[in-house]
Amino acid sequence: MPNPFTPGFGTPPTVLYGRETEMTLIDRTSFTLGAKRPAHSRATIITGNRGIGKTTLLTATVRRAEAMGIPVLRISAKRGFLNDVHYAVDWMADELHRKPNLSLAEINIGLTAFGVGVPGTKLTRSTRATETHARPFGASIRALIDLLLKRKMPGLMIVIDEMNFKHARDATLEQIVSFSSAYQSLIEDELPVAVVISGLPIPIERARKNQHISFLRRAEEIRLHEFTYSESMEVIRSIARASDTSISGPAVETMAALSRGNTYMIQEIGYLAYEHADGGPVDLRDVLAVRQEFMDKAIWSVAGVAYDELTTKQKLIISTIAANPEVTPKEMAAVLNTRETNLPAYRKDLVDAGILVADPGARGRFIIAFPYMAEYALTLEAEARDDGAYARVTGFPEV
């Protein structure tokens, strides 16, 4: 039978465990297309660190919208994304004028063909998006929504994945501001449009502080965190039950411990162990046999990517704590060449993002909570050290 674990980023898992509350909140916020004066501007923000399941939750949202007959424009907030969105909207409006009986599937294919995703077989185009448009962006969205309503469709959902940028001068932020202005105008005119956005905690918080992105400040926020050790075991057990797969108790415990609650890592260790078992019952020997392969993937493809996205000062904080878990505030201030009183400001984004967590057992001490980020930082300089702080604070045993 097919491997029940799905480690591809954004690939829907066999079981979407522990996200019932989040899906209910998205229903209440972004699926209220019939409400004339919706709360939170029909906007939902999903934040969380890499590998935590943001894109998976977006995919579940898209599938729910499609099941309700709501067309979905799904894009990634990369550089130049607004022009892709504008072009896709204009083109789909033209298609609906020419072919008013397009199916929902064809509409969704057309809406994503130039932002993200693969063009469908029925809706293709030989040229790329032009730099000029017949209508302003807001007017283009309005024209498309009008055509969808004439088709008796509920409205339009816009899904934006990976809204991440490094600084306030980033060109992507400028395009988000332009999108925000157009979207807010649609909401003020009581048009049936909703938006669901995902991104890393630090850039999202930076965007919400921007005075020109008003709808983000009113949006409902869903913050995804790592699962606890016991929850991680239950995720694995639920996948085993749903797929009629046998996984021994010790194997479940070790897989959960290695995953450290990161949803991608749960899927990755499960996938590797299942493959090693060749589709048969998974036991502890299978998990231990793929441990190093899993560690390499976790450290380099998740923790390493997250570390590389940090600022120079943030990397210095992480590498210092990784090399010396018992570093004192005075010593950290010396490393950063600043006063002790300035340390909270330097650490704030890392703490808010859940990358650093205060150790209740030692005043002024912080541990690196992002799974395997300490190990990654140390691979750049020296051998890993472990004083048991991670296990004490998070509850995940070392294996």
KEBA-84687 format. One record per residue (C-alpha): residue in one letter; x, y, z. Coordinates in pm, whole numbers, always signed. Last residue first. Layout:
N
A | X | Y | Z
...
! end
This chain:
399
V | +1708 | +959 | +2149
E | +1669 | +1278 | +2351
P | +1339 | +1311 | +2534
F | +1083 | +1578 | +2432
G | +924 | +1749 | +2734
T | +980 | +2101 | +2603
V | +1163 | +2269 | +2894
R | +1345 | +1973 | +3049
A | +1414 | +1798 | +2718
Y | +1560 | +2114 | +2567
A | +1764 | +2189 | +2879
G | +1927 | +1844 | +2892
D | +2285 | +1976 | +2884
D | +2339 | +1900 | +2519
R | +2644 | +1997 | +2317
A | +2685 | +1965 | +1942
E | +3032 | +1966 | +1793
A | +3179 | +2288 | +1652
E | +3141 | +2580 | +1410
L | +2882 | +2561 | +1132
T | +2756 | +2227 | +1258
L | +2686 | +2408 | +1583
A | +2425 | +2635 | +1430
Y | +2252 | +2332 | +1277
E | +2244 | +2145 | +1608
A | +2099 | +2449 | +1781
M | +1836 | +2477 | +1508
Y | +1743 | +2112 | +1557
P | +1379 | +2178 | +1647
F | +1315 | +2547 | +1722
A | +1323 | +2569 | +2101
I | +1668 | +2724 | +2144
I | +1698 | +2770 | +2519
F | +1697 | +3093 | +2716
R | +1858 | +3183 | +3050
G | +1786 | +3499 | +3247
R | +1680 | +3303 | +3554
A | +1753 | +2931 | +3532
G | +1493 | +2660 | +3583
P | +1216 | +2847 | +3406
D | +1419 | +2832 | +3082
A | +1287 | +3111 | +2863
V | +1203 | +3000 | +2509
L | +1383 | +3106 | +2190
I | +1255 | +3015 | +1842
G | +898 | +3069 | +1957
A | +845 | +3351 | +1706
D | +779 | +3603 | +1984
V | +1099 | +3488 | +2158
L | +1311 | +3528 | +1845
D | +1150 | +3863 | +1764
K | +1213 | +3992 | +2118
R | +1571 | +3871 | +2169
Y | +1752 | +4190 | +2069
A | +1494 | +4408 | +2245
P | +1511 | +4193 | +2559
L | +1895 | +4222 | +2558
N | +1910 | +4603 | +2574
T | +1922 | +4620 | +2956
E | +2227 | +4395 | +2948
R | +2413 | +4662 | +2756
T | +2552 | +4610 | +2404
N | +2847 | +4456 | +2222
L | +2642 | +4155 | +2114
V | +2897 | +3913 | +2264
A | +2931 | +4135 | +2572
A | +2554 | +4140 | +2620
M | +2551 | +3762 | +2597
E | +2817 | +3737 | +2869
K | +2622 | +3967 | +3102
P | +2298 | +3777 | +3031
T | +2476 | +3453 | +3127
V | +2564 | +3175 | +2883
E | +2465 | +2836 | +3024
P | +2376 | +2684 | +2686
N | +2726 | +2772 | +2552
A | +2777 | +2676 | +2189
A | +2406 | +2670 | +2105
I | +2344 | +2984 | +2311
T | +2616 | +3172 | +2121
S | +2507 | +3037 | +1781
I | +2148 | +3149 | +1843
I | +2240 | +3498 | +1964
L | +2484 | +3546 | +1676
K | +2223 | +3428 | +1427
Q | +1983 | +3687 | +1568
K | +2245 | +3961 | +1528
T | +2311 | +3866 | +1164
T | +1938 | +3857 | +1084
L | +1755 | +3527 | +1060
E | +1652 | +3361 | +733
D | +1958 | +3133 | +737
Y | +1841 | +2983 | +1065
A | +1500 | +2889 | +923
V | +1660 | +2724 | +619
G | +1903 | +2535 | +841
A | +1632 | +2416 | +1079
V | +1416 | +2285 | +796
S | +1614 | +2136 | +506
W | +1953 | +2104 | +676
I | +1881 | +1984 | +1027
A | +1565 | +1787 | +953
K | +1705 | +1621 | +642
D | +2033 | +1522 | +805
M | +1854 | +1403 | +1117
F | +1619 | +1185 | +912
E | +1906 | +1015 | +732
Q | +2075 | +964 | +1067
R | +1767 | +808 | +1226
V | +1682 | +579 | +936
A | +1800 | +253 | +1098
L | +1681 | +369 | +1441
V | +1324 | +396 | +1315
D | +1330 | +58 | +1142
R | +1480 | -110 | +1450
L | +1206 | +40 | +1668
D | +930 | -138 | +1476
V | +723 | -63 | +1168
P | +497 | -347 | +1052
G | +534 | -410 | +678
G | +541 | -162 | +391
D | +910 | -212 | +321
A | +1002 | -156 | +687
H | +1266 | +88 | +563
E | +996 | +273 | +366
Y | +777 | +295 | +676
A | +1068 | +431 | +881
L | +1150 | +695 | +619
Y | +791 | +812 | +584
G | +730 | +825 | +957
I | +1049 | +1022 | +1016
E | +945 | +1268 | +747
Q | +578 | +1300 | +848
I | +662 | +1380 | +1208
M | +939 | +1613 | +1085
Y | +689 | +1809 | +874
T | +456 | +1840 | +1173
N | +728 | +1964 | +1411
G | +658 | +1814 | +1754
R | +1019 | +1730 | +1837
S | +1016 | +1486 | +1545
L | +1288 | +1266 | +1699
A | +1087 | +1218 | +2019
A | +771 | +1135 | +1827
M | +952 | +876 | +1615
T | +1107 | +727 | +1930
E | +775 | +693 | +2111
V | +598 | +552 | +1805
A | +874 | +297 | +1749
P | +866 | +192 | +2115
G | +488 | +135 | +2087
S | +508 | -66 | +1766
I | +370 | +67 | +1438
S | +117 | -144 | +1244
T | -49 | +32 | +951
D | -424 | +19 | +888
S | -403 | +356 | +708
A | -634 | +550 | +938
R | -506 | +369 | +1248
A | -139 | +430 | +1164
I | -208 | +797 | +1088
S | -389 | +831 | +1421
R | -101 | +661 | +1604
I | +153 | +901 | +1453
V | -55 | +1207 | +1545
E | -111 | +1058 | +1892
M | +263 | +1027 | +1948
S | +310 | +1390 | +1849
E | +33 | +1492 | +2089
S | +215 | +1317 | +2376
Y | +542 | +1495 | +2293
T | +369 | +1829 | +2252
F | +280 | +1953 | +1905
E | +479 | +2244 | +1766
H | +290 | +2570 | +1744
L | +49 | +2721 | +1493
R | -71 | +3076 | +1553
I | -409 | +3152 | +1399
E | -473 | +3524 | +1366
E | -809 | +3688 | +1295
A | -759 | +3994 | +1078
R | -809 | +4345 | +1211
R | -440 | +4440 | +1199
L | -406 | +4268 | +864
F | -691 | +4478 | +720
S | -502 | +4801 | +789
I | -194 | +4742 | +579
H | -83 | +5104 | +528
Q | +9 | +5162 | +893
N | +265 | +4880 | +882
K | +266 | +4711 | +1223
R | +82 | +4412 | +1082
A | +355 | +4369 | +821
R | +628 | +4339 | +1085
E | +416 | +4088 | +1277
I | +379 | +3883 | +959
P | +752 | +3908 | +887
I | +843 | +3775 | +1236
P | +577 | +3502 | +1262
L | +646 | +3326 | +930
G | +364 | +3342 | +678
S | +15 | +3234 | +583
I | -274 | +3437 | +445
V | -645 | +3361 | +406
V | -852 | +3622 | +219
A | -1224 | +3669 | +166
V | -1441 | +3832 | -101
P | -1818 | +3877 | -113
L | -1843 | +4253 | -183
E | -1959 | +4479 | +99
D | -1823 | +4802 | -51
E | -1597 | +4841 | +252
I | -1474 | +4484 | +196
L | -1380 | +4557 | -166
S | -1200 | +4876 | -63
Q | -1003 | +4683 | +197
Y | -888 | +4441 | -71
A | -762 | +4716 | -304
S | -563 | +4890 | -30
S | -427 | +4561 | +103
F | -308 | +4450 | -240
S | -112 | +4773 | -282
V | +40 | +4734 | +65
I | +127 | +4371 | -15
Q | +298 | +4496 | -330
E | +516 | +4734 | -128
L | +596 | +4452 | +113
T | +718 | +4239 | -177
A | +954 | +4520 | -281
D | +1137 | +4485 | +51
R | +1215 | +4819 | +214
A | +1055 | +4723 | +546
H | +1290 | +4426 | +588
K | +1322 | +4050 | +548
F | +1010 | +3937 | +363
N | +761 | +3656 | +406
M | +401 | +3612 | +293
E | +446 | +3239 | +233
D | +103 | +3151 | +93
I | -174 | +3389 | -12
V | -525 | +3244 | -51
I | -791 | +3464 | -212
M | -1151 | +3344 | -180
L | -1410 | +3472 | -426
G | -1791 | +3500 | -414
P | -2081 | +3263 | -343
M | -2130 | +3149 | -706
K | -2464 | +3217 | -873
R | -2296 | +3256 | -1217
K | -2391 | +3625 | -1205
L | -2207 | +3632 | -875
L | -1892 | +3501 | -1045
L | -1916 | +3770 | -1316
D | -1948 | +4045 | -1055
I | -1656 | +3897 | -859
L | -1438 | +3911 | -1174
A | -1524 | +4275 | -1247
R | -1460 | +4374 | -886
I | -1121 | +4201 | -888
S | -1026 | +4388 | -1207
A | -1146 | +4720 | -1062
G | -920 | +4672 | -759
F | -619 | +4594 | -980
P | -667 | +4895 | -1207
R | -825 | +4814 | -1545
A | -694 | +4748 | -1898
H | -369 | +4613 | -1760
T | -5 | +4677 | -1851
E | +304 | +4473 | -1762
T | +188 | +4175 | -1966
A | +159 | +3828 | -1816
R | +321 | +3554 | -2014
T | +219 | +3436 | -2360
S | +100 | +3101 | -2498
R | -198 | +3056 | -2266
T | -363 | +2750 | -2127
L | -706 | +2664 | -1990
K | -830 | +2319 | -2085
T | -518 | +2119 | -2005
G | -463 | +2293 | -1675
P | -191 | +2541 | -1596
V | +33 | +2426 | -1311
G | +36 | +2588 | -969
V | +136 | +2930 | -856
G | +51 | +3279 | -980
F | -9 | +3239 | -1352
A | -217 | +2921 | -1365
T | -381 | +2976 | -1027
L | -694 | +3160 | -1138
G | -726 | +2960 | -1457
I | -716 | +2627 | -1278
N | -970 | +2751 | -1024
I | -1206 | +2862 | -1301
E | -1170 | +2529 | -1480
A | -1251 | +2338 | -1159
L | -1552 | +2563 | -1094
S | -1684 | +2482 | -1441
L | -1684 | +2733 | -1728
N | -2036 | +2801 | -1858
P | -1988 | +3171 | -1935
K | -1723 | +3098 | -2201
R | -1626 | +3425 | -2372
H | -1715 | +3659 | -2087
L | -1593 | +3401 | -1835
E | -1261 | +3374 | -2021
D | -1220 | +3752 | -2020
A | -1280 | +3762 | -1644
M | -1029 | +3477 | -1605
W | -768 | +3673 | -1800
D | -814 | +3985 | -1593
V | -790 | +3789 | -1266
A | -483 | +3592 | -1378
Y | -312 | +3912 | -1494
H | -374 | +4095 | -1170
V | -255 | +3800 | -963
D | +64 | +3766 | -1166
N | +123 | +4142 | -1139
L | +72 | +4125 | -763
F | +322 | +3840 | -724
G | +620 | +4044 | -846
R | +853 | +3916 | -574
K | +696 | +3614 | -407
A | +372 | +3620 | -215
S | +262 | +3274 | -327
I | -78 | +3253 | -492
R | -413 | +3079 | -463
L | -723 | +3232 | -624
V | -1012 | +3016 | -507
P | -1363 | +2985 | -651
I | -1625 | +2899 | -384
G | -1849 | +2599 | -461
M | -1866 | +2477 | -102
A | -1644 | +2174 | -178
E | -1400 | +2414 | -347
A | -1384 | +2622 | -30
R | -1318 | +2313 | +181
R | -1040 | +2202 | -52
V | -882 | +2547 | -35
T | -896 | +2546 | +346
A | -733 | +2200 | +362
T | -457 | +2332 | +134
L | -410 | +2634 | +360
L | -380 | +2404 | +662
T | -112 | +2205 | +480
T | +65 | +2530 | +390
K | +81 | +2632 | +755
G | +184 | +2288 | +887
I | +468 | +2355 | +1133
G | +752 | +2283 | +890
R | +888 | +2636 | +911
N | +768 | +2855 | +1196
G | +410 | +2961 | +1252
T | +150 | +3206 | +1132
I | -194 | +3164 | +975
I | -369 | +3495 | +909
T | -744 | +3505 | +848
A | -928 | +3789 | +674
R | -1305 | +3818 | +631
S | -1271 | +4187 | +724
H | -1226 | +4080 | +1090
A | -1603 | +4063 | +1142
P | -1818 | +4069 | +833
R | -2055 | +4353 | +746
K | -2263 | +4221 | +455
A | -2241 | +3856 | +564
G | -2294 | +3610 | +277
L | -1922 | +3550 | +225
T | -1878 | +3426 | +581
F | -1616 | +3165 | +489
S | -1317 | +3371 | +601
T | -1384 | +3433 | +968
R | -1616 | +3168 | +1110
D | -1494 | +2891 | +882
I | -1133 | +2991 | +946
L | -1200 | +2964 | +1320
T | -1356 | +2619 | +1280
M | -1056 | +2505 | +1076
E | -823 | +2623 | +1353
T | -1018 | +2442 | +1623
E | -1020 | +2117 | +1423
R | -645 | +2131 | +1356
G | -530 | +1855 | +1594
Y | -480 | +1581 | +1336
L | -520 | +1635 | +963
V | -500 | +1260 | +893
T | -348 | +1110 | +578
P | -149 | +1430 | +543
P | -215 | +1696 | +277
T | +110 | +1783 | +97
G | +208 | +2138 | +194
F | +580 | +2059 | +220
G | +627 | +1696 | +110
P | +660 | +1470 | +415
T | +346 | +1262 | +346
F | +320 | +954 | +569
P | +72 | +684 | +466
N | +324 | +517 | +228
P | +116 | +362 | -48
M | +0 | +0 | +0
! end
